[in-house]
């Protein structure tokens, strides 16, 4: 299962959820392909059976859920991970939330993707276990990240913890030092 992403950011709730649309689409396409092969080749049953088994396998991905819902009105959270109709893994009030953490975003892989500093926000709920750490959005610039972190912390009633302190790497360029040049032809 992949990490949940921010899907709803409203005044009454914040929802982070793993997208399941791809698994549903693959299931429908595989079932349609199995039906099409069965209709075109009525005596041939191996291909439709194989496609049907693949469709059932992808359906299991559509029936799994990874979701964190923060109810800002009731000041409660509910974290679910596993099968769709299983009970929540943990739930509680916002007193369990450790805080909104401002962290450096390090691009994955050996290639240097960007020389600009970028940050991401992380929400941690220790009461839900080791893996209850959630990214709030995508990598963003330092100023935007600080504003968003302050907004989330205010709405959740927790504090912002800055984990970006320490020496910056030489490859990072401070904002405002990039010059834009245009050429007139």
C-alpha positions as CSV (number, residue, x, y, z in Angstrom):
1,X,0.0,0.0,0.0
2,X,1.2,3.5,-0.7
3,X,1.1,6.5,1.5
4,X,-2.2,8.5,1.8
5,X,-2.3,11.9,0.2
6,X,-4.2,15.0,1.1
7,X,-7.7,14.7,-0.5
8,X,-9.9,17.1,1.5
9,X,-8.7,20.3,3.2
10,X,-11.8,22.1,4.4
11,X,-12.7,24.2,7.4
12,X,-14.6,21.2,9.0
13,X,-12.3,18.3,8.1
14,X,-9.0,17.3,6.7
15,X,-8.8,13.9,5.0
16,X,-5.7,12.0,3.9
17,X,-6.5,9.0,1.8
18,X,-4.7,6.5,-0.5
19,X,-6.2,6.7,-4.0
20,X,-8.1,3.6,-5.0
21,X,-9.4,4.7,-8.4
22,X,-6.6,2.9,-10.3
23,X,-7.5,-0.4,-8.8
24,X,-11.2,0.0,-9.5
25,X,-10.4,1.0,-13.1
26,X,-8.1,-2.0,-13.6
27,X,-10.7,-4.3,-12.2
28,X,-13.4,-3.0,-14.6
29,X,-11.1,-3.2,-17.6
30,X,-10.0,-6.8,-16.8
31,X,-13.6,-7.9,-16.3
32,X,-14.6,-6.2,-19.6
33,X,-11.7,-7.9,-21.4
34,X,-12.6,-11.3,-19.9
35,X,-16.2,-10.9,-21.1
36,X,-15.1,-9.7,-24.5
37,X,-12.8,-12.7,-25.0
38,X,-15.5,-15.1,-23.8
39,X,-18.0,-13.6,-26.3
40,X,-15.6,-13.6,-29.2
41,X,-14.2,-17.1,-28.5
42,X,-17.0,-19.1,-26.8
43,X,-15.1,-22.4,-26.7
44,X,-11.9,-20.9,-25.3
45,X,-12.0,-20.6,-21.5
46,X,-8.4,-20.3,-20.4
47,X,-7.9,-16.6,-21.3
48,X,-11.2,-15.4,-19.8
49,X,-10.5,-17.4,-16.6
50,X,-7.0,-15.9,-16.3
51,X,-8.4,-12.4,-16.9
52,X,-11.1,-13.1,-14.3
53,X,-8.6,-14.2,-11.7
54,X,-6.5,-11.0,-12.4
55,X,-9.7,-8.9,-12.0
56,X,-10.4,-10.5,-8.6
57,X,-6.8,-9.9,-7.6
58,X,-7.0,-6.2,-8.5
59,X,-10.4,-6.0,-6.8
60,X,-8.6,-6.8,-3.5
61,X,-6.6,-3.6,-4.0
62,X,-9.8,-1.6,-4.4
63,X,-11.2,-3.1,-1.2
64,X,-8.3,-2.0,0.9
65,X,-8.3,1.4,2.6
66,X,-5.6,3.7,4.1
67,X,-7.3,6.8,5.4
68,X,-6.9,9.5,8.1
69,X,-9.8,11.7,8.8
70,X,-9.4,14.7,11.1
71,X,-12.8,16.1,12.2
72,X,-12.1,19.7,13.1
73,X,-15.5,20.4,14.6
74,X,-15.5,17.5,17.1
75,X,-11.7,17.7,17.5
76,X,-11.3,14.0,16.8
77,X,-9.3,11.8,14.4
78,X,-10.0,8.3,12.9
79,X,-7.3,6.3,11.2
80,X,-8.2,3.3,9.1
81,X,-5.9,0.9,7.4
82,X,-6.8,-2.5,6.0
83,X,-10.0,-3.9,4.5
84,X,-12.8,-1.6,3.7
85,X,-15.3,-2.8,6.2
86,X,-12.8,-3.5,9.1
87,X,-13.0,-1.3,12.2
88,X,-10.7,1.7,12.5
89,X,-7.1,1.0,13.5
90,X,-7.2,3.8,16.1
91,X,-9.2,6.9,16.9
92,X,-9.0,9.6,19.5
93,X,-8.9,13.3,20.1
94,X,-6.3,15.8,19.0
95,X,-4.5,15.6,22.3
96,X,-2.8,12.4,20.8
97,X,-1.4,14.4,17.9
98,X,2.3,15.1,18.5
99,X,2.4,18.1,16.2
100,X,2.9,19.4,12.7
101,X,6.5,18.8,11.7
102,X,8.3,21.0,9.1
103,X,11.0,18.9,7.4
104,X,13.4,19.1,4.6
105,X,12.4,17.3,1.4
106,X,15.3,15.3,0.0
107,X,14.6,14.1,-3.6
108,X,14.8,10.4,-3.9
109,X,17.4,8.8,-6.2
110,X,20.9,9.7,-7.2
111,X,20.0,12.6,-9.5
112,X,19.8,16.1,-8.2
113,X,16.3,17.0,-9.2
114,X,16.2,20.6,-7.9
115,X,18.7,22.9,-6.4
116,X,16.0,24.9,-4.6
117,X,15.2,24.2,-1.0
118,X,11.9,22.5,-0.5
119,X,10.0,21.4,2.6
120,X,7.2,19.2,3.4
121,X,4.8,18.9,6.4
122,X,4.3,15.8,8.4
123,X,1.6,15.0,11.0
124,X,2.5,12.4,13.6
125,X,0.1,10.5,15.9
126,X,2.2,8.3,18.2
127,X,-0.9,6.7,19.7
128,X,-1.5,4.9,16.4
129,X,1.9,3.2,16.3
130,X,5.2,3.6,14.5
131,X,3.7,4.0,11.0
132,X,1.2,6.7,11.9
133,X,3.2,9.5,10.2
134,X,1.3,11.4,7.4
135,X,2.5,13.8,4.8
136,X,0.4,16.9,4.5
137,X,0.6,17.8,0.8
138,X,3.5,17.9,-1.6
139,X,7.0,19.5,-1.3
140,X,6.8,23.3,-1.2
141,X,9.1,26.3,-0.7
142,X,10.2,27.3,2.8
143,X,7.9,30.3,3.1
144,X,4.8,28.5,1.9
145,X,5.6,25.5,4.1
146,X,5.9,27.7,7.2
147,X,2.6,29.4,6.5
148,X,0.8,26.0,5.9
149,X,2.4,24.5,9.0
150,X,1.2,27.5,11.1
151,X,-2.3,27.1,9.6
152,X,-2.5,23.4,10.3
153,X,-1.2,23.8,13.8
154,X,-3.7,26.5,14.5
155,X,-6.6,24.4,13.2
156,X,-5.5,21.3,15.1
157,X,-4.5,23.1,18.3
158,X,-0.9,21.6,18.2
159,X,2.5,23.2,17.8
160,X,4.8,23.4,14.8
161,X,8.1,21.5,15.2
162,X,10.8,22.7,12.9
163,X,13.1,19.8,11.9
164,X,14.9,21.8,9.2
165,X,17.5,23.3,11.5
166,X,21.1,22.4,10.9
167,X,23.6,23.1,8.2
168,X,22.2,23.5,4.7
169,X,23.9,21.5,2.0
170,X,26.0,23.3,-0.6
171,X,23.8,22.3,-3.4
172,X,20.8,24.3,-2.0
173,X,20.4,27.8,-3.3
174,X,18.6,30.3,-1.0
175,X,15.4,31.7,-2.4
176,X,15.7,35.1,-4.1
177,X,19.1,34.4,-5.6
178,X,17.9,33.0,-8.9
179,X,18.0,35.6,-11.7
180,X,15.5,35.5,-14.5
181,X,16.8,36.7,-17.8
182,X,14.8,37.2,-21.0
183,X,16.1,37.6,-24.4
184,X,14.6,39.8,-27.1
185,X,14.8,38.4,-30.6
